[in-house]
Amino acid sequence: MLYYLHHLSAYWAPLNVTRYITFRTAAASLTALAIGLFLGPWMIRKLREFQIGQVIRQEGPATHRAKAGTPTMGGLLILTSVLVPTLLWADLRNPFIWIAVLATIAFGAVGFADDYLKIVRHSHHGLLPRYKLLWQGIVALGVGLCLMWLAHYDLYNTRLIFLFFKRLIPDLGWMYVPFAVLVLVFATNAVNLTDGLDGLAISVFAVAAAAFTALAYVSTHRVFAEYLQLVRPTAAAAELTIFCGALVGASLGFLWWNSYPADIFMGDIGSLGLGGALGTVALLIKQEFLLAIVGGVFVLEALSVIIQVASFKSTGRRVFKMAPLHHHFELIGWSEPKVITRFLIVAIIFALFSLTTLKLR
């Protein structure tokens, strides 16, 4: 809404600054951070009043049992911190913004249902895995169909960009829909699996969101896109930079309360919502494969679970002491803060490498 203030610049010239994406991205990020910092104590207090506390898996590391009862469903704070600044600073006539916003809300709703069932059952079991995947798939299918709707009006293309190959850009056509579903379902579950230590998922996500803020701006900027020989989305996709900026600010605001030892956990409403947001942005700005590098830590966490389950079912042996990967390092003697810090360093390395690949084509 504040974007439209530039129409009043004839009366007060400084309002013209709201036309610029860079200004609105910074403003959205700071607004999201402020919401997270100021609403955090109120949210924590209300969750405690309603006795919405974390249920700890008994088969998890013994050191985690002391965390039982810590307020959860903090994803409500994260999503509020993302959506309010986006609606304030983005151009609300832009379809890319609405796809990103609605996808985030929808994936968050699946997480909310999962968290709610855990709380009322006083168990770490929420939605059955098959139903959880089904609803994630339904939401992802909706996003894929929205992308095809954009393509119908020449606002989007279904070509793929392969890393390091500037001329390999096949057009998938309608096959892009199942591809989009796979990307989104993997992204949401990868972030969800990473959410196991205080501040781990949100700090790694903040780095990934910052990288995608830069990617959204560069990919949609005519000069930068031509220089880097990128498949440039329509100029309208540039508004996603504001959405990504809000993701960064919201992540930092939540990290203030979620850092070790955590005062609040994000729950599935946060992890699924954030995973869906990141995956949707990657699709909308045509950086689908780069998502795997930007979110390299998320990918490693998800792969560790896949490898562990496949190995145990096929051979009866475990590759890791415990999956996801962060629990393995806990059990070999790393303290929780050390695991978080080192994973964050790896996330930064992945993000920086992802930006260098833009020129390596």
N, C-alpha and C positions, 0 to 999 in steps of 0.2 A: 504493500500500500504506500509506503514512504517513497517508493520508486517514482510515483506520480507527482511528487513535489517539484520535479524539474519543470513542470508546466507553469509553476508560479515564479520561475526565474526572471521573468520580465519585471516582476515587482521587487524581487530580492535576488540579485545575481548569484550569491553563493549556493542557492538551492539547485543550480545547474549541475552541481557535483553528483547528484543522485542519478544522473544519466550514466555514469561510468561504472563498469563492472568491477574494476579494481577497488573503488571506494565502497561499493555496496557489499563486496565480499568481505572486506575488512570490518565493515559495520556489522554484518551478519555474524561474523565470528565473535566479535566482542560482545554483541547482544546475547549470543548463545552462552558465552562464558559467564556473563553477568547473571543470566537466569539460573544457570547451574549452581553458581556460588550462593546466590541469595535464597533460592528455593530449597537448596539442599537440606539445611537444618529442619525446615518445616516438614519436608517430605520424610526425613528420617523419623521425626517425632510422630507423624501420623501413622507410618507403617508400624511403629512400635505399639501405638495405641490400639491398632486393629490386629495386633499379634501376627503380623505377616512376616514370619521369620524363615530363614534358610533351614531346609532339612538336609542333613549331611548323609551321604552314602556310607554305610557301615563298612563296605569293602574298600573305601578310599583310604588314603594315608591317615594314620592315627592322629597326627598333629592337627588335622582339620576338624576333629570332633569338637574342639573348643569354640569353633565358629558357629555352631548350631544356635539358631535363634537370632542371628544377625539379620536386620531388616533386608528383605529382598524385594524384587520387582522395581528396583531403581531405574529400570528401563523407562518407566513412566517419566522420570525426571529427564532422562536423556532425550527421549522423543519430543517432549515439550520444548526442551532447549534447542532442538533442531528445527521443529516445525514452525514455532512462533517467529523466529528471525527470518526464516525463509519466506513466510507469508508477508512479513513486514517489508523486506528489502528486495524481493524478486518481482519480476514482471508477471503478474498473475494471469495475463493473457497467453502466456507461453505454455504450450502443451507438454514440453519436456519437464518443466517444473512439476506439473500436476502428476505426470507418470511417476516421477521420483518420489513425490510426497505420498501419493496413494499406495505405491508399492511398499514404502517404509511402514505406513500405517497397517497395511494388510499383513505383512510378515510379522509385525509387532503384535497384531491381534492373535495370530497363531501361537506366538510365544506367551501371550497373556493367558490363553486357554490352558496351556501347558503348566504355567506357574500356578494358576488358580486351582487346578486339580491337585497339584502337589501339596498345596497349603490345606485344602479341605480334607485331604486324605492323610495328612501328616506323614507323607512318604515322599521319597525322591522320585517316585514313578508318577509321571503326569499323563499326557496323551500317550497312547500306545504308539510305538515307533512307526507302524504302518499308517496310522491315521495322521500322525505328525507329518510324515513324508507326503501323504496324499494331499493335505491342505497346503503344504509348501508348493507342491506341484501345481495345484489349482491356481494359487496366486501367481506363480511363475508363468503359467500358461496365459493368464490374463495380461501379464506384462508383454509376453511374446506377441500376443494378438494386437496389443496397442502399438507395438513397433511396426507390425505389418500395416496397420491403419495409417501410421505416419508415412510409411513407404509408398502407400497408395497415393498420397498427396505430394509425393516427391520431397518429403521432409526428412527422409531417412533412407539408408540403403542397406541391403542385406549382404554386402560383401564382407569378407574377413581379411584382417591384416595379420600376416604372419611375421613374427619377429625376424629381423635380419634379412628378409626377402621383400624388397620394395615392389617387385613386379608380380608377386604371387598374391593376388587378391580375388579369389573365386567368389562368385555370387551364389549364395545358397537358395535364394528365393524363399519358398514356403518352408523349406527344411531349416530355415533359420529359427523357426519357432521352437522345435524340440532342442535345438542347440542352446537357445536362450534359457529354456527350462533347466537344462543340465547345469549351465553356468550359475543360475540363481540358487538352485537347490544345493549345489556344492558350496557356494559362497556362504549361505546362511548356516549350514551345518558346520563348516570349517570354523567360523567365528564362534559358534555355540560350543564347540569342543575345546576351544582355546580358553573359554571362560571357566577357569578352575582355580586360579590363584588371585590374591588381592591385587587389583590394578593391572594384571597381565593383559587381558583381552582389550581393555579400553586404551591402554598406553600403546599397544601395538596397532590398534585401530586408528588412533590419533595420527600416527606416522603414515599409515596407508591413506588416510583421508587427506592429509597435507599433500602427499604425492599426487593424489587425484585432483586436488584443487589446481595444482600446477598443470597437470595433464589436460584438465577440462579447459583451462585458459589457452594453453598452447595449441591444442587440437582444433579449437574453433577460431583461432586468430588467423586471418588470411595470410599474413606475411610469414608468421612462424610455421604454419602448416605447409605452405609452399616450399619454404626453405628446407624443412625436415622431410618433405615428400610424404606427408601423411594423407590418408584418405580422410578428408575433412568433412565432418558432419555439417549439416546446415547451420548457418550463423545463429539460429535461434537456440541451438544447444549451448551457446556461451553462457546462458543464464544458469546453467548447472554449476558454474563456478561459485555462485552465491550459495547454492545448496551445499556444496562441498565445504565451503568456508564455515557454514553453520555446523556441519559435522565435526570439524576440527575444534571449534569453540565449545561445543557441547561435550566433546570427549574430554577436553581439559577441565571443564567445570565439574564433570562427574568424577574425574580422576582425583580431584581435590578431596573428595569424600570416600573414594574407593581405594585410595593408596594404602599400602600396608601399615598398620593393621586396619582393615576396611571397616568403615562405619555403616556401609550399605553395599549390597550386591546388585548387579544389574538384572539378574534373572534372564529367563529365555525371552521375555518381552524386549529386553535390550539387545541381547546377542542376535536374535533372529531379525529384529528390526534393522540393526546396523549392518548385518551381513547382506540383507536384502537391499539396503540403500547403496552399499558399495558395489554390489553386483549389477544393480540397475544402472548406476552411473557409468560403469565400465561398458555396458552394452550401448548406452545412449551416445557416448562419445567415441565409439568404435575402437576401444582399447580392451577387447575381450581377453586376448591372450596375455596382455601385459598385467592383467589382474593377478595372474598366477605368480608373477615376480613381485609386484607391489605387496601382495599379501603372502609373501613366501613363508612367513612363520605360520600363518593359518593353514597353508597347504601342508607343511611338515606335520603339524598337529593332526590334521585329518588323515594323512597318509599313515601316520604311526598307528592310528586306530584300525585302519583298513588292513595293514600288514599284520598287526597283532591278532585280529580276529581270523584272518585267512590262515595264518600260521597255526593258530591253536586248533582250528577246525580240521585242518588237513594233516597236521603232524602231532597235535597234542602238546606242542611246545610253544613257549612265549618268546618272542624276540626281545621285548622290553620287559623290565621289571613290572611296569604298569603303564597303561596307555590312558589318556593322551600323553604325549612326549614329556610335558612338564612334570608329570608325576614320576616318570622314570628318573629324571634328574634329582628330584626330591629324595627318592629312595636310594640313590647312590651317594647321598650325603650332602648335596647342595642345599643351603638354606633357602627358604622361600624368597626372601628379598634378592638373593644372588641369582636365582632362576629368573625372576622377573627382570632384573637389570640386564642380564646377559641376553635374554630373549629380545629385549627392547633394542639392544645394540645390534643384534642380527637383523631386526626389523628395519632399522635405519639403513643398514648396509643394503638390504634388498631394495628399499625405496630409492636410494641413490643410484644403484645399478639400473633400476627400471628407467630412470630418467636418461641415463647414458645410452640406452638402447634406441632412443628416438633417432639418434644420428647414425647408429650402426645398422644401416640398411643397404 
